[in-house]
């Protein structure tokens, strides 16, 4: 069910205030833009769905926020304020204090994100013991509570098990338990239902939505699936080739999409009532853009493109309250 209403802010500053964040990757041809001047804010209790095709910069943005992006990627500019602190200018020691405590992330693949040589208890307790001065017995009690919280039956019996003894859905629940162990203010969920069957995907989505409401944390939900994002998000941000091209409340994005790329994504979603209609794919393929590239990144695939689109990147402009779009010919 879509969350229609934005939560009322209770903090004097947003949980996250992203300002013109840019990230590049070094290649043999030169530096390739992965994230380009992305800006948005996120309030306490708000869920932002970050959507777009594979390679558009969604996961890179999430990793950059937690300062987990490694070479050949690097942050090329911008500011990232978390509860008023600029994450990009914190020392590595201060960042490590935040990461896993106030900031947490659920990674894409539950099959590869857990250490196969350590027990479930050891992997969850590691996060707790790194940030809290408690005994191992107290940590064990907390691990059991977390496993029960994420719906794992027989929690005490799971403590000594290894990841290979759990199903994919149960491994993902362990990752969620680890991420929520210390009640973070911001959770970045990077395609947390990838590689899971549809039934388990639904269970994980309901679990995340329920836990997010209970804890009132802010969350960025990264996915390529618009329907999934709409089911869990207050607002949605559409990315293309590293640029944020549309930002709107989830309901409004489906009712009044403005960017040609958003329209293309929606037109390519199969509908249950389309018995005699075919989905309309977006023509062409996304292209890597060097930092020296000019013009709108979507211009080669856009049916509305004109000369100005080949010369300049359109600014992100407000077209309605809470609704912004980056297009010279927005619908």
C-alpha positions as CSV (number, residue, x, y, z in Angstrom):
1,X,0.0,0.0,0.0
2,X,1.4,3.4,-1.0
3,X,2.2,5.8,1.9
4,X,0.3,8.9,0.7
5,X,1.1,11.3,3.4
6,X,4.6,12.6,4.3
7,X,5.5,12.5,8.0
8,X,5.4,15.7,9.9
9,X,9.1,16.8,10.5
10,X,10.0,16.7,14.2
11,X,13.7,17.6,13.8
12,X,14.9,21.2,13.2
13,X,17.0,19.8,10.3
14,X,16.3,17.0,7.8
15,X,17.8,13.6,8.6
16,X,19.6,13.8,5.2
17,X,20.3,16.9,3.1
18,X,22.0,16.0,-0.1
19,X,23.4,19.0,-2.1
20,X,24.8,18.6,-5.6
21,X,26.5,15.2,-4.9
22,X,28.6,14.0,-7.9
23,X,30.5,10.7,-8.3
24,X,32.8,9.6,-11.1
25,X,34.6,6.4,-12.1
26,X,38.0,6.3,-13.6
27,X,38.2,4.4,-17.0
28,X,40.6,4.1,-19.8
29,X,38.6,6.6,-21.9
30,X,38.5,9.1,-19.0
31,X,36.3,9.8,-16.0
32,X,32.7,8.5,-16.4
33,X,29.9,10.3,-14.5
34,X,28.0,7.9,-12.2
35,X,26.1,10.5,-10.1
36,X,25.7,14.1,-11.3
37,X,24.7,17.0,-9.0
38,X,22.0,15.1,-7.1
39,X,20.1,17.0,-4.5
40,X,17.2,16.1,-2.2
41,X,16.2,16.1,1.5
42,X,14.8,13.3,3.6
43,X,12.8,13.9,6.8
44,X,12.5,11.7,9.9
45,X,10.1,8.8,9.2
46,X,10.1,9.4,5.4
47,X,10.7,6.7,2.8
48,X,12.2,7.8,-0.5
49,X,12.0,5.3,-3.4
50,X,15.1,5.7,-5.7
51,X,14.3,4.2,-9.1
52,X,15.9,3.8,-12.5
53,X,17.5,1.3,-14.9
54,X,20.6,-0.7,-13.9
55,X,23.7,1.5,-14.2
56,X,21.9,4.8,-13.5
57,X,23.8,5.4,-10.3
58,X,21.3,4.3,-7.6
59,X,23.6,1.9,-5.8
60,X,26.6,4.2,-6.3
61,X,24.7,6.9,-4.5
62,X,23.8,4.7,-1.6
63,X,27.4,3.5,-1.2
64,X,28.7,7.1,-1.4
65,X,26.3,8.2,1.4
66,X,27.9,5.6,3.7
67,X,31.4,6.3,2.5
68,X,31.7,2.7,1.3
69,X,32.5,3.5,-2.4
70,X,35.9,2.1,-3.4
71,X,38.3,2.7,-6.3
72,X,37.9,3.4,-9.2
73,X,34.9,5.5,-7.9
74,X,35.4,8.8,-6.1
75,X,33.2,11.6,-4.9
76,X,33.7,14.5,-7.2
77,X,31.8,17.2,-5.3
78,X,28.8,18.2,-3.2
79,X,27.7,18.0,0.4
80,X,25.9,15.3,2.3
81,X,24.5,16.5,5.7
82,X,23.3,13.8,8.0
83,X,21.5,15.3,11.1
84,X,23.5,18.5,10.3
85,X,26.9,16.7,10.0
86,X,28.6,16.6,6.6
87,X,29.4,13.0,6.1
88,X,31.9,13.7,3.2
89,X,34.0,15.8,5.5
90,X,34.0,13.5,8.6
91,X,37.2,11.7,9.6
92,X,37.3,8.0,8.9
93,X,37.1,7.3,12.7
94,X,34.0,9.5,13.1
95,X,32.4,7.9,10.1
96,X,32.9,4.4,11.5
97,X,31.2,5.5,14.7
98,X,28.1,6.5,12.7
99,X,28.1,3.6,10.2
100,X,26.2,0.6,11.6
101,X,24.9,2.8,14.5
102,X,23.0,5.9,13.2
103,X,23.5,4.9,9.6
104,X,22.8,1.4,8.2
105,X,22.6,-0.3,4.9
106,X,21.0,-3.5,3.5
107,X,23.0,-4.8,0.5
108,X,21.6,-6.3,-2.7
109,X,22.4,-10.0,-2.5
110,X,21.5,-11.9,0.7
111,X,23.4,-15.0,-0.7
112,X,26.7,-13.1,-0.7
113,X,26.4,-10.5,2.0
114,X,26.9,-12.8,5.0
115,X,30.1,-14.3,6.1
116,X,29.8,-18.1,5.4
117,X,32.4,-18.9,8.1
118,X,30.7,-17.2,11.1
119,X,27.5,-18.0,12.9
120,X,24.4,-15.9,12.7
121,X,24.9,-14.8,16.3
122,X,28.5,-13.7,15.7
123,X,27.6,-11.6,12.7
124,X,24.8,-9.7,14.3
125,X,26.5,-9.3,17.7
126,X,29.6,-7.9,16.0
127,X,27.7,-4.7,15.0
128,X,26.2,-4.4,18.5
129,X,29.5,-4.9,20.4
130,X,31.3,-2.5,18.1
131,X,29.1,0.4,19.2
132,X,27.8,-0.5,22.6
133,X,29.6,-1.3,25.8
134,X,27.7,-4.4,26.8
135,X,28.5,-8.0,27.7
136,X,28.3,-10.9,25.2
137,X,25.4,-12.3,27.1
138,X,23.5,-9.0,26.8
139,X,24.4,-8.9,23.1
140,X,23.1,-12.5,22.7
141,X,19.8,-11.5,24.2
142,X,19.6,-8.5,21.8
143,X,20.3,-10.8,18.9
144,X,17.5,-13.1,19.9
145,X,15.1,-10.1,20.1
146,X,16.2,-8.9,16.7
147,X,15.6,-12.4,15.1
148,X,12.2,-12.5,16.6
149,X,11.5,-9.0,15.5
150,X,12.2,-9.8,11.8
151,X,10.0,-12.9,12.0
152,X,12.5,-15.7,12.2
153,X,11.0,-18.7,14.1
154,X,13.0,-20.6,16.7
155,X,15.4,-17.6,17.1
156,X,17.5,-19.2,19.9
157,X,18.1,-22.2,17.7
158,X,19.3,-20.0,14.8
159,X,22.2,-18.5,16.8
160,X,24.6,-21.3,16.1
161,X,23.6,-21.8,12.5
162,X,25.6,-20.6,9.5
163,X,24.2,-18.8,6.5
164,X,24.3,-21.8,4.3
165,X,21.7,-23.5,6.6
166,X,19.2,-20.7,6.0
167,X,17.0,-20.0,3.0
168,X,17.4,-16.8,0.9
169,X,14.5,-15.1,2.6
170,X,15.8,-16.0,6.1
171,X,19.2,-14.6,5.2
172,X,17.7,-11.4,4.1
173,X,15.8,-11.2,7.4
174,X,19.2,-11.6,9.1
175,X,20.6,-8.7,7.1
176,X,17.6,-6.6,8.1
177,X,18.1,-7.6,11.7
178,X,21.8,-6.6,11.6
179,X,20.9,-3.2,9.9
180,X,18.3,-2.4,12.6
181,X,20.3,-3.7,15.6
182,X,21.0,-0.2,16.9
183,X,17.9,1.7,15.8
184,X,19.5,3.8,13.0
185,X,18.1,7.2,12.0
186,X,18.7,6.4,8.3
187,X,18.5,3.0,6.5
188,X,19.6,2.6,2.9
189,X,18.0,-0.5,1.4
190,X,19.7,-1.5,-1.9
191,X,17.4,-3.8,-3.8
192,X,16.8,-6.0,-0.7
193,X,14.5,-8.4,-2.5
194,X,16.9,-9.2,-5.4
195,X,17.2,-13.0,-6.1
196,X,14.2,-13.8,-3.9
197,X,11.0,-15.4,-5.2
198,X,7.8,-13.3,-5.5
199,X,6.2,-14.6,-2.3
200,X,9.3,-13.9,-0.2
201,X,9.7,-10.5,-1.9
202,X,6.3,-9.6,-0.6
203,X,7.1,-10.8,2.9
204,X,10.3,-8.8,3.0
205,X,8.5,-5.6,1.7
206,X,5.8,-5.9,4.3
207,X,8.4,-6.5,7.0
208,X,10.4,-3.5,6.0
209,X,7.4,-1.3,5.9
210,X,6.2,-2.5,9.3
211,X,9.6,-2.0,10.9
212,X,10.0,1.4,9.4
213,X,6.7,2.6,10.8
214,X,7.5,1.2,14.2
215,X,11.0,2.8,14.4
216,X,10.0,6.0,12.5
217,X,13.4,5.9,10.8
218,X,14.1,7.5,7.4
219,X,14.7,5.1,4.6
220,X,16.0,5.2,1.0
221,X,14.6,2.2,-0.9
222,X,16.7,1.6,-4.0
223,X,15.1,-0.5,-6.8
224,X,14.5,-0.7,-10.6
225,X,10.9,-1.7,-9.9
226,X,8.5,1.3,-9.9
227,X,5.6,-0.7,-8.5
228,X,7.7,-2.0,-5.6
229,X,8.9,1.5,-4.9
230,X,5.4,2.9,-5.0
231,X,4.2,0.3,-2.5
232,X,6.6,1.4,0.2
233,X,7.6,5.1,-0.5
234,X,6.2,8.5,0.4
235,X,8.2,10.1,-2.4
236,X,10.0,8.8,-5.5
237,X,13.1,10.0,-7.2
238,X,13.8,8.8,-10.7
239,X,17.4,8.7,-11.9
240,X,18.8,8.4,-15.4
241,X,22.5,8.3,-16.3
242,X,23.5,9.7,-13.0
243,X,21.0,12.6,-13.0
244,X,18.0,13.0,-10.9
245,X,15.3,13.6,-13.6
246,X,12.1,13.6,-11.6
247,X,11.2,13.9,-7.9
248,X,7.6,13.7,-6.7
249,X,5.2,12.2,-4.2
250,X,4.7,8.5,-5.1
251,X,1.0,8.9,-5.9
252,X,1.5,12.0,-8.0
253,X,4.4,10.4,-10.0
254,X,2.0,7.7,-11.2
255,X,-0.9,10.1,-11.8
256,X,1.0,12.9,-13.5
257,X,4.4,11.8,-14.7
258,X,6.2,14.6,-16.4
259,X,9.6,13.4,-17.6
260,X,9.7,11.4,-20.9
261,X,11.9,8.8,-19.2
262,X,9.4,8.4,-16.3
263,X,6.6,8.1,-18.9
264,X,8.7,5.4,-20.7
265,X,9.2,3.4,-17.5
266,X,5.5,3.5,-16.7
267,X,4.6,2.5,-20.3
268,X,6.9,-0.5,-20.1
269,X,5.2,-2.0,-17.0
270,X,2.8,-4.9,-17.9
271,X,-0.8,-4.2,-16.7
272,X,-3.2,-7.0,-15.8
273,X,-6.0,-5.5,-18.0
274,X,-3.8,-5.3,-21.1
275,X,-5.0,-8.5,-22.7
276,X,-4.5,-7.4,-26.3
277,X,-1.8,-4.7,-25.8
278,X,1.9,-5.0,-25.7
279,X,4.2,-3.0,-23.4
280,X,6.1,-0.2,-25.0
281,X,9.9,-0.4,-24.3
282,X,12.0,2.7,-24.3
283,X,14.1,2.7,-27.5
284,X,17.9,2.5,-27.4
285,X,20.2,1.8,-24.6
286,X,21.7,3.9,-21.7
287,X,25.1,5.3,-22.7
288,X,28.1,6.0,-20.5
289,X,28.7,9.7,-20.3
290,X,32.2,11.1,-19.8
291,X,32.4,14.1,-17.5
292,X,33.0,16.3,-20.6
293,X,29.7,15.3,-22.2
294,X,27.1,18.0,-23.0
295,X,23.4,18.0,-23.5
296,X,20.5,16.1,-21.8
297,X,21.6,12.5,-21.1
298,X,18.2,11.2,-22.2
299,X,18.2,13.1,-25.6
300,X,19.4,10.1,-27.7
301,X,16.4,8.1,-26.6
302,X,13.8,10.9,-26.3
303,X,10.9,11.5,-28.8
304,X,10.5,15.1,-27.6
305,X,14.2,16.1,-28.1
306,X,15.0,19.3,-29.9
307,X,18.2,21.3,-30.6
308,X,18.4,22.8,-27.1
309,X,18.4,19.3,-25.6
310,X,21.7,18.5,-27.4
311,X,23.4,21.6,-26.2
312,X,22.4,21.9,-22.5
313,X,21.3,19.9,-19.5
314,X,17.9,21.1,-18.4
315,X,17.7,22.4,-14.8
316,X,15.6,20.6,-12.1
317,X,12.5,22.8,-12.0
318,X,9.4,22.8,-9.7
319,X,6.2,22.2,-11.7
320,X,3.9,21.6,-8.7
321,X,4.2,21.5,-4.9
322,X,6.8,18.8,-4.1
323,X,7.1,17.8,-7.8
324,X,10.3,18.7,-9.7
325,X,11.5,17.6,-13.2
326,X,14.6,18.0,-15.3
327,X,13.3,18.5,-18.9
328,X,12.9,21.3,-21.4
329,X,9.7,19.7,-22.7
330,X,8.1,18.2,-19.6
331,X,4.6,17.0,-19.9
